[in-house]
Amino acid sequence: MPWKDNYTTSDEIGIRDGDVVWPQGQQMALGLTVNLNPAGTARGITAKDLAYPTWHFGLNEGLDAFLGLFAELGIRATFATPALVAEAYPDVIARILDQGHEIAAQGLLGEDPATLAPGQEAAHMERATEILTRVTGTAPKGWFALSRPDDRAATGCATDDTAALMKAQGYTYIGNGLADDAPYYWVTDAGKAEALLALPYYYHFDDTFFLMFPREGTGLERPAALLRNWQAEFRAQYRRGRYFNLCVSPARSGWGHRFENLASFLRDAMAHPSVWAVTGAEIAEHWEAHYPAATHLRLAPSIWQDYADSLS
């Protein structure tokens, strides 16, 4: 597919099912993202967000339930974490790491970088990386731009500069790519064929948009629809041997019938033979080793043209 300037983030060439290979002959990869961002709006975490009862539930009973379930099933999850959360709750972060899970970055304040003044995104990213490195003892490998309930779109928020800034600061993957259902390369400079690995994400599998959406107290809750989405997508990706990611928060999916849905889904999924349920960093490492950008990113010359009256 010829490159289209200002239009796409990838070469739009998907890998065929039969060419996807996982370690030790595993049938498919299962990515589990745990969203630890309490921010309700694009500006990021506020004092009100941190005082919310459901947030405290999520960091206690909800997290207990999640970690117990993951340990039972042998799942290593990725916790997408704003730097402010890591700095404020180092004991929580230590507990997550002690059980073999990954801490990935989710901004400095869990904010939308599009709301920042010019030049601030790089400074926020640098500060977030420094804090997470200090708290966890190692530099984060993944970066997430997950949506908040009041966001203008359900796709997560990144600017034209986000992926290039990540690459410059040593990140190896971005965790919510929407261009494919297998890992792919997010192009940061088409002319130089520079790119960053993106792991697939889709909001139909994110509990943010099904459990008390857009705000708690509205009564707009659709856990059955979310469970059906998980089950249908897992069956399809298992049959094809590809990749499936779901995204959950302990403040939303950590209690009552919501947790029972998550637990029943994961128990059924892990009962299937050869499901590789590991962290985003492990999936990214495998993909880059077997499908490096040097051989699998195929950028043809651009066919995109801008005209004076175009909307691009």
C-alpha positions as CSV (number, residue, x, y, z in Angstrom):
1,M,0.0,0.0,0.0
2,P,1.5,3.3,-1.0
3,W,2.2,5.7,1.9
4,K,-0.4,8.5,2.4
5,D,1.1,11.6,4.1
6,N,-1.0,13.1,6.9
7,Y,-3.5,10.3,6.6
8,T,-2.3,7.0,8.1
9,T,0.1,5.7,10.8
10,S,1.2,2.4,9.3
11,D,1.9,0.9,5.9
12,E,-1.5,-0.8,6.1
13,I,-0.1,-4.2,5.1
14,G,-1.5,-6.7,7.5
15,I,0.4,-10.0,8.3
16,R,-1.4,-13.1,7.2
17,D,-2.7,-15.6,9.7
18,G,-0.4,-18.4,8.7
19,D,2.6,-16.2,9.1
20,V,2.0,-15.3,12.7
21,V,4.1,-17.5,15.0
22,W,4.2,-17.3,18.8
23,P,6.8,-18.8,21.2
24,Q,6.9,-22.6,21.9
25,G,4.2,-23.2,19.3
26,Q,1.5,-21.2,21.3
27,Q,-1.7,-20.8,19.4
28,M,-2.3,-17.1,20.2
29,A,-1.2,-14.2,22.3
30,L,-3.6,-12.7,24.9
31,G,-2.8,-9.2,26.2
32,L,-4.4,-8.0,29.4
33,T,-4.2,-4.2,30.1
34,V,-5.1,-3.0,33.5
35,N,-6.0,0.7,33.4
36,L,-4.8,2.5,36.6
37,N,-5.8,6.0,35.5
38,P,-8.6,7.6,37.7
39,A,-8.8,10.8,35.6
40,G,-12.2,11.6,34.4
41,T,-11.3,14.3,31.9
42,A,-8.6,15.2,29.4
43,R,-6.8,17.5,31.8
44,G,-5.7,14.5,33.8
45,I,-5.9,13.4,37.5
46,T,-7.3,15.9,39.9
47,A,-7.7,15.8,43.7
48,K,-11.4,15.0,43.2
49,D,-10.5,11.9,41.1
50,L,-8.2,10.6,43.9
51,A,-10.9,11.1,46.5
52,Y,-13.5,9.1,44.6
53,P,-14.7,6.1,46.6
54,T,-14.5,3.8,43.6
55,W,-10.8,4.7,43.1
56,H,-10.0,3.6,46.6
57,F,-12.0,0.5,46.1
58,G,-10.1,-0.3,42.9
59,L,-6.7,0.1,44.6
60,N,-7.8,-2.2,47.5
61,E,-10.5,-4.8,47.0
62,G,-10.5,-4.5,43.2
63,L,-6.8,-4.9,42.9
64,D,-6.9,-7.9,45.4
65,A,-9.4,-9.6,43.2
66,F,-7.5,-8.9,40.0
67,L,-4.1,-10.1,41.3
68,G,-5.7,-13.2,42.8
69,L,-7.3,-14.1,39.6
70,F,-4.2,-13.5,37.5
71,A,-2.1,-15.6,39.8
72,E,-4.7,-18.4,39.7
73,L,-4.6,-18.4,35.9
74,G,-0.9,-17.7,35.3
75,I,-1.5,-14.4,33.5
76,R,1.1,-11.7,33.4
77,A,-0.7,-8.4,32.8
78,T,0.4,-4.9,31.9
79,F,-0.7,-2.1,34.2
80,A,-1.0,1.2,32.3
81,T,-0.1,3.7,35.0
82,P,0.2,7.5,35.2
83,A,3.4,8.6,36.8
84,L,1.4,10.5,39.5
85,V,-0.2,7.2,40.6
86,A,3.1,5.4,40.7
87,E,4.6,8.1,42.9
88,A,1.6,8.4,45.2
89,Y,1.2,4.6,45.7
90,P,4.6,3.0,45.6
91,D,3.5,0.1,47.8
92,V,0.8,-0.7,45.2
93,I,3.3,-0.6,42.4
94,A,5.7,-2.9,44.3
95,R,3.0,-5.4,44.9
96,I,2.1,-5.5,41.2
97,L,5.7,-6.0,40.2
98,D,6.3,-8.6,42.9
99,Q,3.7,-10.8,41.1
100,G,5.5,-10.6,37.7
101,H,3.4,-8.0,36.0
102,E,4.5,-5.0,34.0
103,I,4.2,-1.3,34.8
104,A,3.8,0.7,31.6
105,A,3.5,4.5,31.3
106,Q,0.2,6.4,30.9
107,G,1.3,10.0,30.9
108,L,2.4,12.2,33.7
109,L,-1.1,12.9,35.0
110,G,-3.0,10.5,32.8
111,E,-3.7,13.5,30.6
112,D,-4.5,14.0,26.9
113,P,-1.3,15.5,25.4
114,A,-3.4,17.4,22.9
115,T,-4.5,19.7,25.8
116,L,-0.9,20.7,26.5
117,A,0.9,23.8,25.3
118,P,3.4,23.4,22.5
119,G,6.6,21.7,23.8
120,Q,4.9,20.5,27.0
121,E,4.3,16.9,25.7
122,A,8.0,16.2,25.6
123,A,8.6,17.6,29.0
124,H,5.7,15.7,30.5
125,M,6.9,12.5,28.9
126,E,10.4,12.9,30.2
127,R,9.2,13.6,33.7
128,A,6.8,10.6,33.6
129,T,9.6,8.4,32.5
130,E,11.9,9.6,35.2
131,I,9.3,9.0,37.9
132,L,8.3,5.6,36.8
133,T,12.0,4.6,36.4
134,R,12.7,5.7,40.0
135,V,9.6,4.1,41.5
136,T,9.9,0.7,39.7
137,G,13.7,0.5,39.4
138,T,13.6,0.1,35.6
139,A,12.7,2.3,32.6
140,P,9.2,1.6,31.3
141,K,9.1,0.0,27.9
142,G,5.4,0.7,27.0
143,W,3.3,3.8,26.8
144,F,-0.5,3.9,26.7
145,A,-2.8,6.8,25.6
146,L,-6.1,5.3,26.9
147,S,-9.3,7.2,26.8
148,R,-10.9,8.9,29.8
149,P,-14.7,8.9,30.2
150,D,-15.1,12.5,29.0
151,D,-12.8,12.3,26.1
152,R,-14.0,13.5,22.7
153,A,-13.3,10.1,21.1
154,A,-13.1,6.5,22.4
155,T,-9.8,5.8,20.6
156,G,-7.2,7.2,23.0
157,C,-5.4,10.4,22.6
158,A,-2.0,10.9,21.0
159,T,-0.6,13.8,19.0
160,D,1.3,13.7,15.8
161,D,4.5,13.9,17.9
162,T,3.7,11.2,20.5
163,A,5.2,8.1,18.9
164,A,8.3,10.0,17.8
165,L,8.8,11.3,21.3
166,M,8.4,7.8,22.7
167,K,11.0,6.4,20.3
168,A,13.4,9.2,21.2
169,Q,13.0,8.5,24.9
170,G,13.6,4.8,24.6
171,Y,10.2,3.3,24.6
172,T,9.7,0.0,22.6
173,Y,6.0,0.0,22.1
174,I,2.8,2.0,22.3
175,G,0.0,-0.1,23.8
176,N,-3.1,1.1,22.0
177,G,-2.8,0.9,18.2
178,L,-6.0,0.8,16.2
179,A,-4.7,0.0,12.7
180,D,-4.5,-3.9,12.9
181,D,-5.4,-6.9,15.0
182,A,-1.8,-8.1,15.2
183,P,1.2,-6.0,16.3
184,Y,2.3,-3.5,13.6
185,Y,4.7,-0.6,13.1
186,W,3.5,3.0,13.8
187,V,5.5,5.1,11.3
188,T,7.2,8.2,13.0
189,D,9.1,9.3,9.9
190,A,8.1,7.9,6.5
191,G,11.1,9.4,4.7
192,K,13.6,7.6,7.0
193,A,11.3,4.5,7.5
194,E,11.4,5.0,11.2
195,A,8.7,3.4,13.3
196,L,7.6,2.3,16.7
197,L,5.9,-1.0,17.4
198,A,2.1,-0.7,18.2
199,L,0.1,-3.4,20.1
200,P,-3.5,-3.7,19.0
201,Y,-6.3,-2.2,21.2
202,Y,-10.0,-1.6,20.4
203,Y,-12.5,0.2,22.6
204,H,-15.1,-2.5,22.1
205,F,-13.1,-4.6,24.6
206,D,-12.4,-1.8,27.1
207,D,-14.6,-1.7,30.2
208,T,-14.4,2.1,30.3
209,F,-17.2,2.3,27.7
210,F,-19.5,-0.4,29.1
211,L,-19.5,0.0,32.9
212,M,-21.2,3.2,34.2
213,F,-20.4,5.2,31.1
214,P,-20.0,8.1,30.7
215,R,-20.2,8.7,34.4
216,E,-21.0,6.7,37.5
217,G,-24.5,7.3,38.7
218,T,-26.0,7.4,35.2
219,G,-27.1,3.8,35.4
220,L,-25.8,3.2,31.8
221,E,-24.1,-0.2,32.3
222,R,-23.8,-3.0,29.8
223,P,-21.6,-5.7,31.2
224,A,-23.4,-8.4,29.2
225,A,-22.5,-6.7,25.9
226,L,-18.9,-6.3,27.0
227,L,-18.7,-10.0,27.9
228,R,-20.1,-11.0,24.5
229,N,-17.6,-8.8,22.8
230,W,-14.7,-10.4,24.7
231,Q,-16.0,-13.9,24.0
232,A,-16.6,-13.4,20.3
233,E,-13.2,-11.7,19.6
234,F,-11.3,-14.3,21.6
235,R,-12.9,-17.2,19.7
236,A,-12.0,-15.5,16.4
237,Q,-8.4,-14.7,17.3
238,Y,-7.8,-18.1,18.8
239,R,-9.1,-19.8,15.7
240,R,-6.9,-17.5,13.5
241,G,-3.8,-17.7,15.8
242,R,-3.4,-13.9,16.2
243,Y,-3.7,-11.5,19.2
244,F,-6.4,-10.3,21.5
245,N,-6.2,-7.5,24.0
246,L,-8.8,-6.5,26.6
247,C,-8.6,-3.5,28.9
248,V,-10.1,-3.4,32.4
249,S,-9.9,-1.3,35.5
250,P,-10.1,-2.6,39.1
251,A,-12.4,0.3,39.9
252,R,-14.9,-0.9,37.3
253,S,-14.4,-4.6,36.8
254,G,-13.2,-5.4,40.3
255,W,-16.5,-6.1,42.0
256,G,-19.8,-8.0,42.0
257,H,-21.2,-9.3,38.7
258,R,-18.6,-7.3,36.7
259,F,-15.7,-9.3,38.3
260,E,-17.6,-12.5,37.8
261,N,-17.8,-11.7,34.1
262,L,-14.1,-11.1,33.9
263,A,-13.2,-14.1,35.9
264,S,-15.5,-16.4,33.9
265,F,-14.1,-15.1,30.6
266,L,-10.5,-15.4,31.6
267,R,-10.9,-18.9,33.1
268,D,-12.6,-20.1,29.9
269,A,-9.9,-18.4,27.7
270,M,-7.0,-19.9,29.7
271,A,-8.7,-23.4,29.6
272,H,-7.9,-23.3,25.8
273,P,-4.6,-25.0,25.0
274,S,-1.6,-22.8,24.2
275,V,-2.8,-19.3,25.1
276,W,0.3,-17.1,25.6
277,A,-1.0,-14.5,28.2
278,V,2.0,-12.3,28.9
279,T,2.9,-8.6,29.3
280,G,3.0,-6.1,26.5
281,A,6.8,-5.9,26.9
282,E,7.1,-9.6,26.3
283,I,4.9,-9.6,23.3
284,A,6.7,-6.6,21.8
285,E,10.1,-8.3,22.4
286,H,8.9,-11.4,20.6
287,W,7.4,-9.4,17.7
288,E,10.5,-7.2,17.1
289,A,12.7,-10.3,17.2
290,H,10.7,-12.2,14.6
291,Y,9.1,-9.4,12.5
292,P,11.6,-6.5,12.7
293,A,10.7,-3.2,11.0
294,A,13.8,-3.5,8.8
295,T,12.1,-6.4,6.9
296,H,8.4,-6.1,7.7
297,L,7.7,-2.4,7.3
298,R,7.2,-1.9,3.6
299,L,6.7,1.8,2.8
300,A,6.0,2.5,-0.9
301,P,6.3,6.1,-2.2
302,S,3.4,8.4,-1.2
303,I,0.4,8.8,-3.5
304,W,-1.2,11.5,-1.3
305,Q,-1.5,14.9,-2.8
306,D,-2.8,18.1,-1.1
307,Y,-4.8,20.6,-3.0
308,A,-5.7,24.2,-2.1
309,D,-9.3,23.4,-1.4
310,S,-8.7,20.0,0.4
311,L,-9.7,19.3,4.0
312,S,-6.5,17.5,4.9
